[in-house]
Amino acid sequence: MTLKTCEFEEAEYRGPLFNQLSTSSLLWEPGQVFEKHIGIDHALFTTHEYLHALHGHGAPLNGVILSRYNWGYIWAARGSKKKLPSFRLNVFIQAKRPQYGRYAPKVLKAQGLKSPYWRFEVTQHQQVALAKLQQRLNSRAIVCYACPAFHKESILHKWTVQPRIVENSTFPDVATLIGHSAWNFSEPGARGVANIDPTANDSPSLLERVGFLIERGHQGSGTAVEELQFLSEAVKLAMESVADEATHIQARFFEGARTLQEITSEMAGGEGREAVVAYATVLHFCYLNRLNWLVAGHAG
């Protein structure tokens, strides 16, 4: 079995994929809520002289440590009657880059795979962490992979322009790949074959699965801050139970969690501090496990 390398990098696919998902009628990025109150769309540290020169500065400006400032005003400024929107359903997605095969092996054909086909391999320590997260969140979240059902750069550009990347990608649940090493597929959606022991799977599309769970009535029983705290505890428990032997990602997660506690210790207590810690903890988990986090609902 000879597999060919995809023509584009994972990041080239990940960007337009999540842009198109977050502009759908069902999903939005949780950070949009906080952007409304903070007033910043994106923050970064840069020493690039060109950017500073555009704003009349001859050299990069000195930075500040945000933890020295009272972030409580962010929530206080909202007013007591203004609430964060409810988290109806969380979606955690890990994007993958495919390999391409012209002819499907007989053992996979026997499970319904057609030719040509695509394949991505599972990173086992990430798979274990994501499976634990899905088990703990149960009906509160969809945890899945995303991979393009194409491999040519020209097709990536085509579906970016139209835009139809979501409709031309596969989204297998993490649970489908428990005990398996790879996902093989010959069409978009969630139909494919998992192996080591080839196992066929045919599930609804990602947005259909989102709609099904919403229709089942899960609206979240608490406030947005309580839901963030629930997610934060879930990712901590998922990382604690990843393996008998600690992994590099586990070590980085808990070191980062301690740093978050240290930074936020200078903030005023209450809802603001709790929300920042919980939100940052979930984002930290997503960063280490290369996940994108979306929420079902509307930011408005």
Order of alpha helices (4+ residues) and beta strands (2+ residues): beta-alpha-beta-alpha-alpha-alpha-beta-beta-alpha-beta-alpha-beta-alpha-beta-beta-beta-beta-alpha-alpha-alpha-alpha-beta
